[in-house]
Amino acid sequence: MPRIATLRLVVGALAASWLLSAAGAAPADPAPEPLFETIAALDNEVFEAFNHCQDPVQLKKHASYFAAGVEFYHDTGGVTWSRDAMIANTRKHVCGNYRRERVAGTLKVYPVKDFGAIAEGTHRFCSIASGSCEGLADFAMVWQQHKGSWRITRVLSYGHRPNPVADTATSTTTETAPPMVGGDRDAHGCIASAGYSWCATTGQCERPWELAAQKGFELSAQSYAQYCQPTTP
């Protein structure tokens, strides 16, 4: 299927879902418990490998859960159209830098007749170096059951926003008082607690991991500084 047509189908499906909800249509029944437990366990396995992907063996294991033609839609990073392209971005920008945590209680699973399941929920990404977890995002994954095994064919990561609950990597089931986001604006108006810092090159506040993905430089403090605060000859 052409990529534009596929993208239209994805967008159309999301729009249809929203319209049905807005119209008061009865929501689809969630997956029966065995299917939910299967997908929840698979999600744990996928991202346990993801969280240790600086090890090439774990990165290969992480990749094995995705179909070769997996399409990955990221609201700030754009789209990749294959497993190889997606894993290349993971290797370059994530491995050794960030870990993913699914927010407890947010996972929902819906069966797809004669195909597999759709999983949706909320997750956050935490800096391995500092332990801080500045951002939240929603996700949706389409799982296909094929010859007795499961694989991911579509991924959407969207609604990226500051994390209002916790700023360190702790159990997602622990309730903590929300930090006062916005109380730490710097001279440029950048909110450090939301992950932003000033970039002279772009002339605005940026999140390092998002800018690295957009501009293609290595995700590190040194590379960010070199890009955003270039020295004049």
SERO-4910 file (N, C-alpha, C, O; in steps of 0.05 Angstrom, whole numbers):
BEGIN
 pado doro    nc1    nc2    nc3   cac1   cac2   cac3    cc1    cc2    cc3    oc1    oc2    oc3
  Met    A     17    -24      0      0      0      0     18     25      0     36     26     16
  Pro    A     13     45    -18     29     69    -18     30     82      9     10     80     25
  Arg    A     52     96     16     55    107     42     34    129     48     24    130     70
  Ile    A     28    146     29      9    167     33    -18    155     39    -33    165     57
  Ala    A    -25    133     25    -51    120     30    -52    108     58    -72    110     72
  Thr    A    -29     96     66    -28     85     93    -31    106    114    -45    103    134
  Leu    A    -17    129    110    -19    151    129    -47    161    131    -57    167    153
  Arg    A    -61    162    108    -89    172    108   -107    152    124   -125    160    138
  Leu    A   -101    126    121   -117    107    135   -113    110    165   -132    108    181
  Val    A    -88    114    174    -82    117    202    -96    142    213   -109    141    234
  Val    A    -93    164    199   -106    189    208   -136    186    207   -150    196    225
  Gly    A   -146    173    186   -175    169    184   -186    153    206   -207    158    217
  Ala    A   -171    132    214   -180    114    235   -182    129    262   -200    126    277
  Leu    A   -161    146    267   -161    161    291   -184    182    292   -197    186    312
  Ala    A   -188    194    268   -210    214    267   -237    201    271   -255    212    284
  Ala    A   -241    177    259   -266    163    262   -271    155    291   -293    158    301
  Ser    A   -249    146    304   -252    139    332   -260    163    349   -277    160    367
  Trp    A   -249    186    343   -256    211    358   -284    219    353   -299    226    371
  Leu    A   -293    217    328   -320    225    321   -341    207    334   -361    217    344
  Leu    A   -336    181    334   -354    162    347   -356    168    377   -378    167    389
  Ser    A   -333    174    389   -333    181    418   -349    206    423   -364    208    442
  Ala    A   -344    227    406   -357    252    410   -387    249    406   -403    264    418
  Ala    A   -396    231    388   -424    227    383   -438    211    404   -462    207    403
  Gly    A   -422    201    423   -435    185    445   -438    156    438   -453    142    452
  Ala    A   -424    146    418   -426    118    411   -413    101    433   -395    110    447
  Ala    A   -423     77    436   -413     60    457   -384     52    451   -379     44    428
  Pro    A   -366     55    470   -338     48    465   -334     19    460   -350      2    470
  Ala    A   -314     12    445   -308    -16    440   -300    -30    466   -287    -18    483
  Asp    A   -308    -55    469   -301    -70    493   -271    -75    493   -260    -82    473
  Pro    A   -258    -72    516   -230    -79    518   -225   -108    515   -244   -124    515
  Ala    A   -200   -116    511   -193   -143    506   -200   -161    530   -198   -151    553
  Pro    A   -208   -186    525   -211   -204    548   -184   -207    562   -163   -202    550
  Glu    A   -185   -216    587   -161   -216    604   -137   -231    593   -115   -220    595
  Pro    A   -140   -255    581   -116   -268    571   -102   -252    549    -77   -251    548
  Leu    A   -117   -239    531   -104   -222    510    -90   -198    523    -68   -191    515
  Phe    A   -104   -186    542    -91   -163    556    -65   -171    568    -45   -157    566
  Glu    A    -65   -194    582    -41   -203    596    -19   -209    576      5   -204    581
  Thr    A    -26   -220    553     -6   -226    532      7   -201    522     31   -199    520
  Ile    A    -10   -181    514      1   -156    503     17   -141    524     38   -129    518
  Ala    A      7   -140    549     22   -127    570     49   -139    574     69   -125    578
  Ala    A     50   -166    573     76   -180    577     95   -174    553    119   -170    557
  Leu    A     83   -173    529     99   -167    505    110   -138    507    133   -134    500
  Asp    A     94   -120    515    102    -92    518    126    -90    537    145    -76    533
  Asn    A    124   -105    560    146   -105    579    171   -116    567    193   -105    571
  Glu    A    169   -137    551    192   -150    538    205   -131    518    230   -128    517
  Val    A    188   -118    501    199   -100    481    216    -78    493    237    -72    484
  Phe    A    205    -67    515    219    -43    526    239    -50    547    255    -33    555
  Glu    A    239    -74    557    261    -83    574    286    -85    557    308    -77    565
  Ala    A    283    -95    532    306    -96    513    313    -67    505    337    -61    503
  Phe    A    293    -51    499    297    -23    492    314     -8    513    332      7    506
  Asn    A    307    -13    538    321      2    560    350     -7    564    365      6    579
  His    A    358    -28    551    386    -38    553    398    -40    525    416    -56    521
  Cys    A    388    -23    507    396    -27    478    425    -18    472    434    -20    450
  Gln    A    439     -6    492    468     -1    488    483    -27    484    505    -28    473
  Asp    A    471    -49    493    482    -76    489    471    -85    461    447    -87    458
  Pro    A    488    -91    442    479    -99    415    460   -123    415    442   -125    399
  Val    A    464   -141    434    446   -164    436    418   -156    443    398   -166    432
  Gln    A    416   -137    462    389   -127    470    376   -110    448    352   -111    445
  Leu    A    392    -95    433    381    -79    411    370    -98    390    349    -93    379
  Lys    A    384   -119    384    375   -139    365    349   -152    375    330   -157    359
  Lys    A    348   -158    401    323   -170    412    300   -150    409    278   -158    402
  His    A    305   -125    416    284   -104    413    274   -103    385    250   -102    380
  Ala    A    292   -103    366    284   -102    337    267   -125    329    250   -123    311
  Ser    A    271   -149    341    258   -173    333    228   -173    337    213   -189    326
  Tyr    A    218   -154    354    189   -152    359    175   -136    337    150   -135    338
  Phe    A    189   -125    319    176   -107    299    177   -120    271    197   -133    264
  Ala    A    156   -116    256    155   -125    228    176   -109    212    182    -86    218
  Ala    A    186   -121    191    206   -108    174    196    -81    163    211    -62    160
  Gly    A    170    -81    156    158    -57    145    143    -40    165    125    -25    157
  Val    A    151    -41    191    136    -26    211    138      4    205    158     14    196
  Glu    A    115     18    209    114     47    205    112     60    233     95     52    249
  Phe    A    129     80    237    131     93    263    125    122    260    139    137    245
  Tyr    A    103    132    273     94    159    270    100    174    297     89    166    318
  His    A    116    195    296    124    210    320    116    239    315    125    251    295
  Asp    A    100    251    333     89    277    327    110    299    325    106    319    311
  Thr    A    133    296    338    154    316    336    178    307    319    193    323    309
  Gly    A    182    281    316    205    270    302    199    262    273    218    259    258
  Gly    A    173    260    266    167    252    239    160    223    236    151    210    255
  Val    A    165    212    212    157    184    206    181    168    196    197    178    180
  Thr    A    183    143    204    201    124    191    184    102    180    163     95    190
  Trp    A    194     90    158    177     71    142    187     43    143    177     25    129
  Ser    A    207     37    160    218     10    161    230      5    188    237     24    203
  Arg    A    234    -20    195    247    -28    220    276    -18    221    285     -8    241
  Asp    A    290    -21    199    318    -12    198    321     17    204    338     25    220
  Ala    A    303     34    192    305     63    197    298     69    226    311     86    238
  Met    A    278     56    237    269     61    264    291     53    284    297     68    302
  Ile    A    303     30    280    324     20    298    349     38    295    363     41    315
  Ala    A    355     48    272    378     66    268    374     91    286    393    100    298
  Asn    A    350    102    286    345    125    303    347    118    333    357    133    349
  Thr    A    337     94    340    339     85    368    368     83    376    376     92    398
  Arg    A    384     70    359    412     67    365    426     94    369    443     97    386
  Lys    A    420    112    351    434    138    351    425    157    373    442    170    385
  His    A    399    157    380    389    178    398    381    168    426    380    183    444
  Val    A    376    142    428    365    132    453    384    114    469    388    119    493
  Cys    A    396     95    456    412     75    471    434     87    488    451    102    479
  Gly    A    432     81    514    451     91    533    444    119    543    458    129    561
  Asn    A    423    131    532    415    158    540    388    159    555    385    174    574
  Tyr    A    369    144    545    342    145    556    331    117    561    339     98    548
  Arg    A    312    115    580    297     91    585    268     98    584    260    120    590
  Arg    A    251     78    576    222     82    574    208     69    597    215     46    605
  Glu    A    188     82    608    171     71    629    142     74    620    133     96    613
  Arg    A    127     53    621     98     55    616     85     64    642     90     53    664
  Val    A     67     84    641     54     94    665     33     73    673     16     65    658
  Ala    A     36     64    698     18     43    709    -11     51    707    -19     74    712
  Gly    A    -27     32    699    -56     36    697    -66     49    672    -90     53    669
  Thr    A    -48     55    653    -57     69    628    -61     50    605    -73     58    585
  Leu    A    -50     26    606    -51      8    583    -79     -2    578    -93    -12    596
  Lys    A    -88      0    553   -113    -12    544   -108    -28    519    -91    -21    502
  Val    A   -121    -51    517   -117    -69    494   -144    -76    482   -163    -82    496
  Tyr    A   -145    -74    455   -170    -80    441   -164   -101    419   -144    -98    404
  Pro    A   -180   -122    417   -175   -143    397   -182   -132    369   -200   -116    366
  Val    A   -167   -141    350   -173   -136    321   -179   -162    308   -162   -180    307
  Lys    A   -203   -165    298   -213   -191    287   -194   -201    265   -187   -186    246
  Asp    A   -187   -226    267   -171   -240    247   -144   -227    242   -132   -230    221
  Phe    A   -134   -212    262   -108   -198    258    -91   -199    283    -69   -210    284
  Gly    A   -101   -186    305    -85   -184    329    -98   -166    349   -119   -172    360
  Ala    A    -84   -144    355    -94   -126    376    -82    -98    373    -61    -94    360
  Ile    A    -96    -79    385    -86    -52    387    -81    -46    416    -99    -50    433
  Ala    A    -58    -36    423    -51    -28    450    -47      2    451    -35     14    433
  Glu    A    -58     15    472    -54     44    475    -49     49    504    -57     34    522
  Gly    A    -35     72    509    -29     79    537    -12    104    538    -11    119    518
  Thr    A      1    109    560     18    132    565     45    122    574     47    104    591
  His    A     66    134    564     93    127    573    109    152    577    102    174    568
  Arg    A    132    149    590    150    171    594    179    161    589    184    137    591
  Phe    A    197    180    583    224    173    578    242    188    597    240    212    601
  Cys    A    260    173    610    277    184    632    306    183    624    316    164    612
  Ser    A    320    205    631    349    206    626    363    186    643    359    185    668
  Ile    A    380    169    631    395    150    647    416    164    664    422    155    686
  Ala    A    428    185    653    449    199    668    439    213    693    451    212    714
  Ser    A    416    227    691    406    243    713    383    230    728    377    238    750
  Gly    A    369    211    715    346    199    727    320    216    724    299    207    733
  Ser    A    323    239    711    299    257    708    281    247    686    290    236    666
  Cys    A    255    250    690    234    242    671    217    266    664    196    269    676
  Glu    A    227    283    645    213    308    641    188    306    625    170    323    628
  Gly    A    186    286    607    164    286    588    146    262    589    154    240    597
  Leu    A    121    266    581    101    245    577     92    244    548     94    265    535
  Ala    A     82    221    539     70    219    513     51    196    512     52    178    529
  Asp    A     32    197    494     13    175    490     24    158    468     39    167    451
  Phe    A     16    132    468     25    114    447      2     96    439    -16     91    454
  Ala    A      5     86    414    -13     65    404      4     47    387     21     56    371
  Met    A      0     21    390     15      0    375     -5    -20    364    -23    -29    378
  Val    A      0    -27    339    -16    -48    326      0    -74    326     21    -75    314
  Trp    A    -10    -94    340      3   -120    342    -11   -140    323    -35   -142    322
  Gln    A      5   -154    307     -5   -175    290      4   -203    300     27   -207    307
  Gln    A    -16   -221    302     -9   -248    309     -5   -264    283    -23   -266    267
  His    A     19   -274    280     26   -287    254     40   -313    260     62   -314    271
  Lys    A     27   -335    252     39   -362    255     48   -367    284     69   -378    289
  Gly    A     30   -359    303     35   -365    331     53   -345    345     58   -348    369
  Ser    A     63   -325    331     80   -305    344     68   -277    340     51   -274    323
  Trp    A     77   -258    355     67   -231    354     88   -212    344    112   -215    351
  Arg    A     80   -192    328     99   -172    319     84   -145    317     59   -145    312
  Ile    A     98   -123    319     87    -96    317     88    -87    289    110    -87    276
  Thr    A     66    -78    278     65    -68    250     63    -38    248     71    -26    227
  Arg    A     51    -25    268     48      4    268     53     15    296     45      2    316
  Val    A     66     38    298     71     51    324     64     81    320     73     94    301
  Leu    A     50     92    340     45    121    341     54    131    369     46    119    389
  Ser    A     70    152    369     77    165    394     71    194    391     82    208    374
  Tyr    A     53    205    408     42    231    403     33    244    429     33    232    451
  Gly    A     26    270    428     17    284    452     40    289    471     35    288    496
  His    A     64    293    461     87    298    479     82    323    495     75    344    484
  Arg    A     87    321    521     82    343    540     99    340    565    109    319    570
  Pro    A    101    362    580    116    360    606    103    340    624     79    337    624
  Asn    A    119    326    640    109    307    660    102    322    686    120    332    699
  Pro    A     76    323    693     68    339    716     70    324    742     65    335    763
  Val    A     76    298    742     74    281    766    101    277    780    103    281    804
  Ala    A    122    270    765    147    263    778    170    272    759    166    272    735
  Asp    A    193    278    771    215    287    755    239    268    758    261    274    748
  Thr    A    235    245    771    256    225    773    245    198    767    221    193    769
  Ala    A    262    180    759    254    153    751    248    136    776    266    125    788
  Thr    A    222    136    784    213    120    806    190    103    797    182    105    774
  Ser    A    179     87    814    156     71    807    133     88    798    126    108    811
  Thr    A    121     81    775    100     97    764     74     94    779     54    108    774
  Thr    A     73     76    799     49     72    815     50     90    840     30     93    854
  Thr    A     72    103    845     75    120    868     63    148    862     71    160    843
  Glu    A     45    157    880     34    183    876     52    204    891     58    200    914
  Thr    A     59    225    876     75    246    888     63    272    881     48    275    862
  Ala    A     70    292    897     59    319    891     72    330    866     96    327    862
  Pro    A     57    342    848     68    352    823     87    375    828     81    392    844
  Pro    A    109    376    813    127    399    815    114    424    804     95    422    788
  Met    A    124    447    811    112    472    801    126    478    775    145    494    774
  Val    A    116    467    753    128    472    727    124    501    719    102    512    722
  Gly    A    145    513    710    144    541    702    156    559    722    160    583    717
  Gly    A    162    549    746    174    565    767    204    568    764    217    581    780
  Asp    A    216    555    743    245    556    739    252    566    711    271    556    699
  Arg    A    238    586    702    244    598    676    271    612    677    277    626    697
  Asp    A    288    609    656    313    623    656    310    650    643    287    659    639
  Ala    A    332    664    638    331    691    627    317    692    600    308    713    592
  His    A    317    670    585    305    669    559    276    659    560    262    658    540
  Gly    A    267    652    584    240    642    587    237    612    584    215    602    582
  Cys    A    260    598    583    259    569    579    254    555    606    265    563    626
  Ile    A    237    535    605    229    521    630    246    496    633    242    476    619
  Ala    A    265    496    651    283    474    655    269    449    664    276    426    656
  Ser    A    248    452    681    234    429    692    218    414    671    210    391    675
  Ala    A    214    427    648    200    414    626    220    405    604    212    396    583
  Gly    A    246    407    611    267    397    593    277    417    573    293    409    555
  Tyr    A    270    442    575    278    462    555    302    478    563    307    482    587
  Ser    A    319    485    543    341    504    548    344    520    522    334    513    501
  Trp    A    358    543    525    360    562    503    379    552    482    401    542    488
  Cys    A    371    555    457    389    548    434    392    573    417    373    582    404
  Ala    A    416    585    416    421    609    401    418    605    371    410    623    357
  Thr    A    424    580    362    423    575    333    394    576    323    390    587    301
  Thr    A    375    565    338    347    566    329    333    590    339    311    597    330
  Gly    A    344    603    360    332    627    371    307    621    388    289    638    390
  Gln    A    306    597    400    283    591    416    291    569    436    313    558    435
  Cys    A    272    564    455    277    542    475    273    515    461    255    512    446
  Glu    A    291    497    467    290    470    455    294    449    475    306    453    496
  Arg    A    283    425    469    289    401    485    312    387    470    309    381    446
  Pro    A    334    380    483    357    369    470    351    344    453    360    342    431
  Trp    A    335    325    465    330    300    451    313    304    426    316    290    406
  Glu    A    295    323    427    278    329    403    294    343    382    292    336    358
  Leu    A    311    362    390    327    376    370    348    358    357    353    360    333
  Ala    A    359    339    373    379    320    362    365    303    341    378    297    320
  Ala    A    341    294    346    327    277    327    320    293    301    322    282    279
  Gln    A    313    318    305    305    335    282    329    343    264    327    343    240
  Lys    A    351    349    278    375    359    263    396    338    257    414    343    241
  Gly    A    393    315    270    411    293    262    438    293    276    456    279    267
  Phe    A    441    307    299    466    305    313    464    286    336    442    279    345
  Glu    A    487    277    347    487    258    369    474    270    394    479    294    400
  Leu    A    459    254    409    446    264    433    466    263    456    471    242    468
  Ser    A    479    286    461    497    289    484    498    318    491    492    335    474
  Ala    A    507    324    515    508    352    523    528    368    506    524    391    500
  Gln    A    550    354    499    571    367    483    560    374    455    565    396    445
  Ser    A    547    355    442    536    360    415    515    381    415    513    398    397
  Tyr    A    498    381    436    477    402    438    490    429    441    481    448    428
  Ala    A    510    431    458    524    457    462    537    466    437    536    490    430
  Gln    A    550    448    422    563    455    397    543    465    377    549    483    361
  Tyr    A    520    453    376    499    461    356    487    488    364    483    506    348
  Cys    A    480    490    390    465    514    399    481    538    407    472    560    407
  Gln    A    507    533    415    524    555    423    550    554    407    571    551    419
  Pro    A    548    556    381    573    554    364    592    577    371    584    599    375
  Thr    A    618    570    371    638    590    376    643    606    350    643    594    328
  Thr    A    648    631    352    653    647    329    683    647    323    699    650    341
  Pro    A    690    645    297    719    644    291    732    671    295    756    674    291
***
